[in-house]
Amino acid sequence: MNLKDPAWLDSMYNNRKLVADYATYFDNWVQASTAARSSQPCTLDVAYGQAPGEKLDVFHGAAKDAPVMVFIHGGYWRSLDKSDHSFVAPAFTAQGACVVVVNYDLCPAVTIPEITMQMVRSLAWVYRNIAKHGGNPKRISVVGHSAGGHLAAMMLACVWKAYAADLPADLVKNALSISGLYDLEPLRHAPNVKDALKLTPAQVRKASPALLPAPRKGVLYSVAGGNESAEFLRHNQLIQKAWGNKTVPVCEALPGLHHFSVMDALIDPAHRLHRLAQQLIAAA
């Protein structure tokens, strides 16, 4: 790792340069998300807090008391939106889950620790309110992609009782992090994101899952596309080394997938990634 070499950092962390047709994936996500919102029973733009970005969408499962999958989108904490990711819902609601797709405010208007606390508020809202939407608050799993993968890991590590006395210690039963980032130090230097993120050393220590104690409860599945950069593959292994095999029993690089095509695998019932997600949801 050479944190003083901007060209090397760009080759490791600039996924839009690494995947030439990334815009096609974004376009496909938007189209599929529009279709999902028009075809799925859903409640949109529910406020879980006071800030502009503190909203979520609920996609209702087929049955009452359904297991809950909360999805956190990526975009390096500085771009994209929940409305771009409604497409994740149909494959899971079809199998009985209630799916919640959450939003957050974006850097540089907020910091990554502030986004992390927004996600804490969103999960607290889910626990307190999801029964009204057919979900079971005792069966919450979190799935996140890229920056959302980082946030999913942070939610598993959250000390919920310290946030609010009415929340259970095991509010998040388990988490799936897809192409997650677990040590934020390289992002302080990566030229494609450093100016937007404005990370400080203190924020790195506070919001890097690999620098935090392993969660006392729950498990994390960590996966990345096998064709992702060496740094993303390093991060994927790093969290298992930091938290141990008991907390991170699954740590895999999925063959033939890059940073964006891995999301196609998530919603493909025939793919191992989808089966891993379903396994966590069923176990919650």
C-alpha positions in Angstrom: 0.0 0.0 0.0 1.4 3.4 -1.0 -0.8 6.2 0.4 1.6 8.8 -1.0 1.1 7.7 -4.6 -2.1 9.3 -6.1 -1.9 7.2 -9.3 -1.7 4.0 -7.3 -4.6 5.1 -5.1 -6.7 6.0 -8.1 -6.0 2.6 -9.7 -7.2 0.9 -6.5 -10.2 3.1 -5.4 -11.6 4.8 -8.5 -14.1 2.1 -9.5 -15.7 4.3 -12.2 -12.3 4.3 -14.0 -11.8 0.6 -13.4 -15.2 -0.3 -15.0 -15.5 1.4 -18.3 -19.3 0.9 -18.7 -20.2 1.8 -15.1 -22.8 4.3 -16.4 -24.7 1.5 -18.1 -25.1 -0.2 -14.7 -26.4 3.0 -13.1 -28.9 3.5 -16.0 -30.1 -0.1 -15.6 -30.5 0.3 -11.8 -32.6 3.5 -12.3 -34.9 1.8 -14.9 -35.3 -1.4 -12.8 -35.9 0.7 -9.7 -38.7 2.7 -11.4 -40.3 -0.5 -12.4 -40.0 -1.9 -8.9 -41.7 1.0 -7.3 -44.6 0.8 -9.8 -45.0 -2.9 -9.4 -44.4 -3.6 -5.7 -46.6 -2.6 -2.8 -44.5 0.1 -1.1 -44.5 3.1 1.1 -42.1 5.8 -0.1 -40.1 8.7 1.5 -40.9 7.9 5.1 -39.0 10.3 7.4 -36.9 8.6 10.1 -35.3 11.9 11.2 -35.3 15.6 10.6 -32.5 16.0 8.1 -33.3 16.2 4.3 -31.6 12.8 3.6 -33.2 11.0 6.5 -35.9 9.1 4.5 -36.5 5.5 3.7 -38.7 3.4 1.4 -40.5 0.3 2.6 -41.3 -2.6 0.2 -43.9 -4.8 1.8 -43.5 -8.6 2.1 -46.2 -11.0 1.1 -46.9 -12.0 4.7 -47.3 -10.3 8.0 -44.5 -10.6 10.5 -42.0 -10.9 7.7 -38.2 -10.9 8.2 -36.7 -7.5 7.4 -33.9 -6.7 5.1 -32.5 -3.2 5.3 -30.5 -2.2 2.3 -27.9 0.7 2.4 -26.7 2.0 -1.0 -23.1 2.9 -2.0 -21.6 5.8 -3.8 -18.6 6.6 -1.6 -20.8 8.3 0.9 -21.0 11.2 -1.6 -23.4 10.1 -4.4 -26.4 8.0 -5.4 -29.7 7.7 -3.8 -32.2 5.2 -2.4 -34.4 5.7 -5.5 -31.6 4.2 -7.6 -31.7 1.0 -5.5 -35.4 0.0 -5.4 -34.4 -2.7 -7.8 -33.0 -4.8 -4.9 -36.4 -5.3 -3.4 -38.4 -7.6 -5.7 -36.1 -10.6 -5.5 -36.5 -10.5 -1.7 -40.1 -9.5 -1.3 -40.9 -12.4 -3.7 -39.5 -14.7 -1.0 -41.5 -13.1 1.8 -39.1 -10.5 3.2 -40.0 -6.9 4.0 -37.3 -4.7 2.3 -36.4 -1.2 3.6 -34.1 0.9 1.4 -32.6 3.8 3.4 -31.2 7.2 2.4 -28.7 9.4 4.1 -27.2 12.9 3.5 -24.1 13.0 1.4 -20.5 14.2 1.9 -19.2 16.9 2.0 -22.4 18.3 3.6 -21.9 15.7 6.4 -19.1 13.5 7.6 -18.9 9.7 7.5 -19.4 9.5 11.3 -22.5 11.7 10.9 -23.8 9.4 8.1 -23.2 6.4 10.4 -25.4 8.0 13.1 -28.1 8.6 10.5 -28.0 4.9 9.8 -28.3 4.2 13.5 -31.4 6.4 13.5 -32.8 4.6 10.5 -32.4 1.2 12.1 -34.0 2.5 15.4 -36.9 3.7 13.3 -37.2 0.3 11.6 -37.2 -1.5 15.0 -39.9 0.8 16.4 -42.1 1.1 13.4 -41.7 -1.8 10.9 -44.4 -3.9 12.5 -46.9 -1.4 11.1 -45.6 -2.3 7.6 -45.8 -6.0 8.1 -42.2 -6.6 9.2 -40.9 -8.4 12.3 -38.7 -6.0 14.4 -37.0 -9.0 16.0 -35.7 -10.3 12.6 -33.7 -7.4 11.1 -30.8 -8.0 8.7 -28.7 -5.3 7.0 -27.2 -5.5 3.5 -25.0 -2.8 2.0 -22.9 -2.2 -1.1 -19.6 -0.4 -1.1 -19.9 2.5 1.2 -23.2 0.9 2.2 -21.1 -2.3 3.0 -19.1 -0.2 5.4 -22.2 1.1 7.0 -23.7 -2.3 7.3 -20.7 -3.5 9.3 -21.0 -0.4 11.5 -24.6 -1.3 12.2 -23.6 -4.8 13.3 -21.0 -3.2 15.6 -23.4 -0.6 17.1 -23.9 -0.6 20.8 -27.7 -0.1 20.6 -28.4 0.2 24.3 -26.0 3.1 24.5 -28.0 4.9 21.8 -31.5 4.2 23.3 -32.6 2.1 26.3 -35.7 0.7 24.4 -33.5 -0.9 21.7 -32.3 -4.5 22.0 -28.6 -5.2 22.1 -29.0 -7.5 19.1 -31.2 -5.1 17.0 -29.3 -6.1 13.9 -29.2 -9.9 13.8 -26.7 -10.2 11.0 -25.2 -8.2 8.1 -24.0 -8.8 4.5 -21.3 -6.4 3.3 -20.8 -6.4 -0.5 -17.5 -4.7 -1.6 -17.3 -3.0 1.8 -14.5 -0.7 3.1 -13.3 -1.4 6.6 -10.3 0.8 7.1 -10.9 4.4 6.0 -7.3 5.6 6.1 -6.7 5.1 2.4 -9.7 7.2 1.6 -8.1 10.2 3.3 -5.6 10.2 0.4 -7.4 8.7 -2.6 -7.7 11.6 -5.1 -11.2 10.7 -6.4 -12.8 11.0 -3.0 -10.6 12.8 -0.5 -11.9 16.3 -1.1 -15.5 15.2 -0.7 -15.0 13.0 2.3 -12.6 15.4 4.2 -11.7 12.6 6.6 -9.6 13.3 9.6 -7.5 10.8 11.5 -9.9 10.9 14.4 -12.8 10.1 12.1 -10.9 7.2 10.6 -10.4 5.7 14.1 -14.0 6.3 15.0 -15.6 4.9 11.8 -13.4 2.1 10.6 -15.0 -1.2 11.4 -11.6 -3.0 11.3 -10.4 -0.7 14.0 -13.4 -1.4 16.3 -14.0 -4.4 18.6 -15.7 -7.3 17.1 -19.5 -7.2 17.6 -20.7 -9.3 20.6 -23.7 -10.6 18.7 -24.5 -11.5 15.2 -22.4 -12.4 12.1 -21.1 -10.6 9.1 -20.8 -12.1 5.7 -18.2 -10.1 3.7 -18.0 -10.6 -0.1 -16.4 -8.7 -3.0 -16.3 -9.2 -6.8 -13.3 -11.4 -7.7 -12.4 -8.9 -10.4 -12.3 -5.9 -8.1 -9.0 -4.1 -7.3 -6.4 -5.5 -5.0 -7.4 -3.0 -2.3 -11.0 -3.9 -2.3 -10.0 -7.6 -2.1 -7.7 -6.7 0.8 -10.5 -4.9 2.6 -12.7 -8.0 2.1 -10.1 -10.1 4.0 -9.2 -7.4 6.5 -12.5 -7.5 8.3 -12.3 -11.3 8.9 -8.8 -10.9 10.2 -9.9 -8.0 12.5 -13.1 -9.6 13.8 -12.3 -13.3 13.5 -13.9 -16.2 11.8 -16.7 -16.6 14.4 -18.0 -13.1 13.7 -17.1 -13.2 9.9 -17.7 -16.9 8.9 -18.0 -16.0 5.2 -15.3 -14.0 3.4 -15.4 -14.6 -0.3 -14.3 -13.1 -3.6 -17.0 -14.0 -6.1 -15.5 -15.1 -9.5 -16.1 -13.0 -12.6 -17.7 -10.0 -10.9 -16.6 -6.4 -10.6 -17.7 -3.6 -8.3 -21.0 -3.0 -10.1 -21.9 -6.4 -11.6 -21.8 -7.8 -8.1 -25.2 -6.1 -7.6 -26.7 -8.1 -10.4 -25.6 -11.2 -8.5 -27.4 -10.0 -5.4 -30.8 -10.1 -7.1 -30.2 -13.3 -9.1 -31.9 -16.1 -7.3 -29.5 -18.6 -8.9 -26.3 -16.8 -7.7 -24.5 -17.7 -4.5 -24.5 -14.1 -3.4 -28.3 -14.0 -3.4 -28.4 -17.3 -1.6 -26.0 -15.9 1.1 -28.4 -13.0 1.6 -31.4 -15.2 1.8 -29.5 -17.4 4.3 -28.9 -14.4 6.6 -32.5 -13.2 6.3 -33.9 -16.6 7.1 -31.6 -17.0 10.1 -32.5 -13.6 11.6 
